[in-house]
Amino acid sequence: MLIGPSAALADWISPESGGSPNADKVDTLYTIVLCMGIVIFVLVEGLLLYSIFKFRARRRGPQPAQVHGNTRLEVGWTVAAAVIVLVIAGITFAFLGGIKNPPSSSPTGLQGASGVQLATVGALKTPSGKALHIDVNGQQYIWRYDYVDQPRLTENRPVYAYYRMVVPTDTTVILKLNASDVIHSWWIPRLGGKADATPGHDNYTWFKIPGKYAGQIFKGQCAELCGEGHADMRAEVQALPPDQFKAWFERQRNDLLASQKALAAQRKAGVGQ
């Protein structure tokens, strides 16, 4: 039943990737460790099967010799296991910087297209100190995205969106995550690892979608059991070229301002009545 649906397969046996450099590095690191594990598994199981066949009991055969230990062999496989652990640790640390540290936005990203000075973020910084900064807030059972770097609404409030995050391509996007109620976990598999959203604590992650994925929508799911509506707490990230992102942002800003004015008018009319 699990083999049948393609949606359940994802990337078969490795993490999903292809949407952001950090996700690609996670996938590559996983594949390297997996291949090393396969080699070790085949070697160990091969020796086990060889021993079972070679030294199996035979009718009227001689009594096999009893072996009570082999110091050289035992020291050898202990040292070999330690070396394997050190190799895996070295490879992991070699990839860790590229997974954790965000790169600068590309010249074709929002920074280059708009010439806007984008804000720096204290916890995660690009080499140029510039990135698109979005606050992500987990709520039972929906995600809210505040675009804190961009032109704001009245009363200096950021433009926001629910459920679907819209971002420009070739632009480093740094997310600051928290939650209003319980612990949630923001996860878009093709854009990197999971990041917990915890009440009273800020957590950070990042992604950068290449320009070739403009127009695509990356889908994800809250990865932390957060209540009876957990299964419905889905998320989407839509990648747009920088110019289209600016147009979307302006429409979103105007729609929010129009909604606020309409609500204020309704309240005023209600008070007058």
C-alpha positions as CSV (number, residue, x, y, z in Angstrom):
1,M,0.0,0.0,0.0
2,L,2.9,2.4,0.7
3,I,4.7,1.5,-2.5
4,G,1.7,2.3,-4.7
5,P,1.0,6.0,-4.2
6,S,3.7,8.2,-5.7
7,A,3.0,10.9,-3.1
8,A,4.1,8.6,-0.4
9,L,7.4,7.8,-2.1
10,A,8.8,11.4,-2.1
11,D,12.4,10.8,-3.3
12,W,12.1,7.1,-2.6
13,I,14.8,6.5,0.1
14,S,16.4,10.0,0.4
15,P,15.1,13.3,1.6
16,E,13.3,15.6,-0.9
17,S,15.5,18.2,-2.5
18,G,15.9,20.4,-5.5
19,G,14.2,23.6,-4.1
20,S,17.0,25.2,-2.1
21,P,20.8,24.7,-1.6
22,N,20.5,23.6,2.0
23,A,18.0,20.9,1.1
24,D,20.4,19.7,-1.7
25,K,23.2,19.4,0.8
26,V,21.0,17.5,3.3
27,D,20.1,15.1,0.5
28,T,23.8,14.7,-0.5
29,L,24.9,14.1,3.0
30,Y,22.2,11.6,3.6
31,T,23.1,9.7,0.4
32,I,26.8,9.5,1.3
33,V,26.0,8.1,4.8
34,L,23.4,5.7,3.3
35,C,26.0,4.4,0.8
36,M,28.5,3.8,3.5
37,G,25.8,2.0,5.5
38,I,24.9,-0.2,2.6
39,V,28.6,-1.2,2.1
40,I,28.9,-2.1,5.8
41,F,25.6,-3.9,5.9
42,V,26.5,-6.1,2.8
43,L,30.0,-6.8,4.4
44,V,28.6,-7.8,7.8
45,E,25.7,-9.8,6.4
46,G,28.0,-11.4,3.8
47,L,30.4,-12.6,6.5
48,L,27.5,-13.9,8.6
49,L,26.0,-15.9,5.7
50,Y,29.5,-17.2,4.8
51,S,30.1,-18.4,8.3
52,I,26.7,-20.0,8.6
53,F,27.3,-22.0,5.4
54,K,31.0,-22.7,5.9
55,F,30.9,-23.8,9.5
56,R,27.4,-25.5,9.5
57,A,27.0,-28.7,11.3
58,R,27.3,-31.9,9.2
59,R,26.2,-35.4,10.0
60,R,29.0,-37.5,11.3
61,G,31.3,-34.5,10.9
62,P,34.1,-33.7,13.3
63,Q,33.4,-31.6,16.4
64,P,34.1,-28.0,15.5
65,A,36.9,-26.2,17.4
66,Q,35.7,-23.9,20.2
67,V,37.0,-20.4,19.8
68,H,37.0,-18.3,23.0
69,G,38.3,-15.0,21.6
70,N,40.6,-13.4,19.1
71,T,42.2,-10.2,20.5
72,R,43.5,-9.0,17.2
73,L,40.2,-9.4,15.5
74,E,38.3,-7.8,18.3
75,V,40.6,-4.8,18.4
76,G,40.5,-4.6,14.6
77,W,36.8,-4.2,14.3
78,T,36.6,-1.8,17.3
79,V,39.2,0.4,15.6
80,A,37.5,0.1,12.3
81,A,34.1,1.1,13.8
82,A,35.8,4.2,15.5
83,V,37.4,5.2,12.2
84,I,34.0,4.9,10.4
85,V,32.4,7.1,13.0
86,L,35.2,9.7,12.6
87,V,34.8,9.7,8.8
88,I,31.0,10.2,9.1
89,A,31.6,13.0,11.6
90,G,34.1,14.7,9.3
91,I,31.8,14.5,6.3
92,T,28.9,15.9,8.4
93,F,30.9,18.9,9.6
94,A,32.1,19.6,6.0
95,F,28.4,19.9,4.9
96,L,27.1,21.5,8.1
97,G,28.2,25.1,7.2
98,G,26.3,25.0,3.9
99,I,23.2,23.6,5.5
100,K,23.2,26.1,8.4
101,N,24.6,29.3,7.0
102,P,22.5,31.2,4.4
103,P,24.3,32.5,1.3
104,S,23.8,36.0,-0.1
105,S,20.9,36.7,-2.5
106,S,21.8,36.4,-6.2
107,P,22.2,39.6,-8.3
108,T,19.0,38.4,-10.1
109,G,17.1,38.2,-6.8
110,L,14.9,40.8,-5.1
111,Q,17.9,42.8,-3.9
112,G,19.4,43.2,-7.4
113,A,16.0,43.7,-9.1
114,S,14.7,46.3,-6.7
115,G,17.8,47.9,-5.3
116,V,16.0,47.9,-1.9
117,Q,18.2,47.7,1.2
118,L,17.0,44.5,2.8
119,A,17.2,44.1,6.6
120,T,19.8,42.0,8.4
121,V,18.8,39.3,10.9
122,G,20.6,38.9,14.2
123,A,20.5,35.1,14.5
124,L,21.3,34.2,10.8
125,K,23.2,36.4,8.5
126,T,24.2,36.2,4.8
127,P,27.8,37.2,3.9
128,S,26.5,40.5,2.5
129,G,24.3,41.0,5.6
130,K,21.1,41.2,3.4
131,A,18.2,38.9,3.1
132,L,14.4,38.9,2.8
133,H,13.1,38.5,6.4
134,I,9.7,36.9,7.1
135,D,8.3,36.2,10.6
136,V,6.5,32.8,10.7
137,N,3.9,32.3,13.4
138,G,2.3,28.9,14.1
139,Q,-1.4,29.0,15.2
140,Q,-3.9,26.2,15.7
141,Y,-4.2,25.4,12.8
142,I,-2.7,27.8,10.3
143,W,0.5,29.6,9.5
144,R,0.9,33.4,9.4
145,Y,3.7,35.1,7.5
146,D,4.7,38.7,8.3
147,Y,6.9,40.5,5.7
148,V,8.8,42.7,8.1
149,D,11.3,44.1,5.6
150,Q,8.9,45.4,3.0
151,P,6.7,48.6,2.9
152,R,4.2,48.4,5.7
153,L,0.5,49.1,6.3
154,T,-0.8,51.9,8.4
155,E,0.3,52.1,12.0
156,N,3.7,50.6,10.9
157,R,2.3,47.0,10.8
158,P,3.9,44.6,8.4
159,V,2.1,43.1,5.4
160,Y,1.0,39.5,6.1
161,A,-0.4,36.4,4.5
162,Y,-1.9,33.1,5.7
163,Y,-1.3,29.6,4.5
164,R,0.7,30.4,1.4
165,M,4.0,32.2,1.6
166,V,5.0,34.0,-1.6
167,V,8.7,34.7,-2.1
168,P,11.0,36.0,-4.9
169,T,13.4,33.6,-6.6
170,D,17.2,33.9,-6.3
171,T,16.7,35.6,-3.0
172,T,17.8,34.3,0.4
173,V,14.8,34.1,2.6
174,I,15.4,34.0,6.4
175,L,12.6,32.9,8.6
176,K,12.1,33.7,12.3
177,L,9.7,31.1,13.7
178,N,7.5,31.2,16.9
179,A,4.1,30.1,17.9
180,S,1.0,31.6,19.6
181,D,-0.3,28.5,21.4
182,V,1.5,25.1,21.3
183,I,4.7,23.8,19.6
184,H,4.4,23.5,15.8
185,S,7.0,22.5,13.2
186,W,7.4,24.3,9.9
187,W,8.5,21.9,7.1
188,I,8.6,22.3,3.4
189,P,10.6,19.1,2.5
190,R,12.1,20.4,-0.8
191,L,13.3,23.7,0.9
192,G,15.3,22.2,3.8
193,G,14.9,20.6,7.2
194,K,12.2,21.0,9.8
195,A,12.2,24.0,12.1
196,D,10.2,24.1,15.4
197,A,7.9,27.0,16.1
198,T,7.8,27.3,19.9
199,P,5.8,29.7,22.1
200,G,8.1,32.2,23.8
201,H,11.2,31.2,21.7
202,D,12.5,32.4,18.4
203,N,13.9,29.8,16.0
204,Y,15.5,30.5,12.6
205,T,15.9,28.7,9.3
206,W,16.4,29.8,5.6
207,F,16.0,28.8,2.0
208,K,16.8,30.2,-1.4
209,I,14.8,29.1,-4.5
210,P,16.6,29.2,-7.8
211,G,15.1,31.2,-10.7
212,K,14.4,28.1,-12.7
213,Y,11.6,27.2,-10.2
214,A,9.7,30.5,-10.8
215,G,6.0,29.8,-10.7
216,Q,6.3,26.5,-8.8
217,I,4.5,25.9,-5.5
218,F,6.3,23.9,-2.8
219,K,4.0,22.1,-0.3
220,G,4.6,21.1,3.2
221,Q,2.9,20.1,6.5
222,C,3.2,20.9,10.2
223,A,5.6,18.2,11.5
224,E,4.8,18.5,15.2
225,L,1.6,16.9,16.6
226,C,-0.3,20.1,17.7
227,G,-3.9,19.1,18.3
228,E,-6.9,17.6,16.6
229,G,-6.5,19.8,13.6
230,H,-2.8,18.9,13.0
231,A,-3.5,17.1,9.8
232,D,-5.1,20.1,8.2
233,M,-2.2,22.5,9.1
234,R,-0.6,22.5,5.7
235,A,1.7,25.2,4.2
236,E,2.7,26.3,0.7
237,V,5.6,28.4,-0.6
238,Q,5.1,30.0,-4.1
239,A,8.2,31.2,-5.9
240,L,7.8,34.2,-8.2
241,P,10.3,36.3,-10.2
242,P,11.3,39.4,-8.3
243,D,9.1,41.8,-10.4
244,Q,6.1,39.5,-10.0
245,F,6.7,39.2,-6.3
246,K,6.7,43.0,-6.0
247,A,3.5,43.2,-7.9
248,W,1.9,40.5,-5.7
249,F,3.2,42.3,-2.6
250,E,1.6,45.6,-3.6
251,R,-1.7,43.9,-4.4
252,Q,-1.6,42.2,-1.0
253,R,-0.9,45.4,0.7
254,N,-3.7,47.3,-1.1
255,D,-6.2,44.5,-0.3
256,L,-5.3,44.5,3.4
257,L,-5.6,48.3,3.5
258,A,-9.0,48.2,1.7
259,S,-10.2,45.5,4.2
260,Q,-9.1,47.6,7.1
261,K,-10.9,50.7,5.8
262,A,-14.1,48.6,5.1
263,L,-14.0,47.2,8.6
264,A,-13.5,50.7,10.1
265,A,-16.5,51.9,8.1
266,Q,-18.6,49.1,9.3
267,R,-17.7,49.7,12.9
268,K,-18.4,53.4,12.5
269,A,-21.8,52.7,11.0
270,G,-22.6,50.3,13.8
271,V,-21.7,52.8,16.5
272,G,-23.8,55.5,14.7
273,Q,-26.8,53.1,14.7
